[in-house]
Amino acid sequence: MDIRQIRYLVAAVEGGSLSSAAKQQFVTVQAVSKGISELENEVGTPLLIRGNHGVKPTAIGQGFYDRARKTLESFQELQDFSERVPARNSANHLLVTFCAPPFEGGDDAMRRLSALLGARLGIEIEILIVPGKTSLVALRSHAVDAVCMIGEYSAPDTDCISIGSLPTGVGMTATHPLASKKTVRLADLEPYPVMWSESFDSFNRSICTIYSERGLTAPIVRIAEDGTPTPDDADLSQAVYFSVYLSPFGQPFRNSRVVPIDPAEAISIPICFVTLKNAKSEAYLALERQIRTAFKLTSLLRV
């Protein structure tokens, strides 16, 4: 199977017909029909029920569609990322990844930060939100100049410098029993599972890691990169997660809330830049020379 066939199937399910899919994809109906038929042959079962009034997915087709949508979103993100990579070879261009899950208003915040930093330094800067492990692979393949992450990172082939710190909090749904509190203590979390993400907690000293070392007794549920929890029967309906707390930006996700941790137990988590040893671009060195005095990360993001 290829991405073209997957696009055809998704467009047909969402448009309800092969002709609608053809218009959306700027191809003929015959091309869509052939592509989906090839996909069905590859899968080994019909994915669409074809009728006089259009098409609808079979039971297997619905399951395939649900996964195909996620695949297309990831593929588009990869295309967008790849299109930006070639320009990084310029001495006047800096490409940085910020290790975080996508959050409400995150892309706009990164664009504002990129524009402000670029104007201060006289270079073009792009900051992209990318998961930690993916960012480190991109760094080691020289696809990006630097990785910005929440928490320290240590490896023999990298340098890590702190540019400041941010307060921490606990994220949860807006209807969670703790959501109405002004602050939370670690003891408040004991009845609720704390999510530890393979994508965001496994590559550096994350907030969850540090609080676990400081006496956290709540049960930890490990969330694999595919979203599978361990233990697999864990009830995540009232689960919580550790996060930075940035009150000026509102809440990071819809129908959610991040509650600050009680000052008596709160830590500040360092914001770090990670680069390869002996492989720093001129654009990054220009940033590093002013990184501690030119700005504070939180004040820039409020612009």
Order of alpha helices (4+ residues) and beta strands (2+ residues): alpha-alpha-alpha-beta-beta-alpha-beta-alpha-beta-alpha-beta-beta-beta-alpha-beta-beta-beta-beta-beta-alpha-alpha
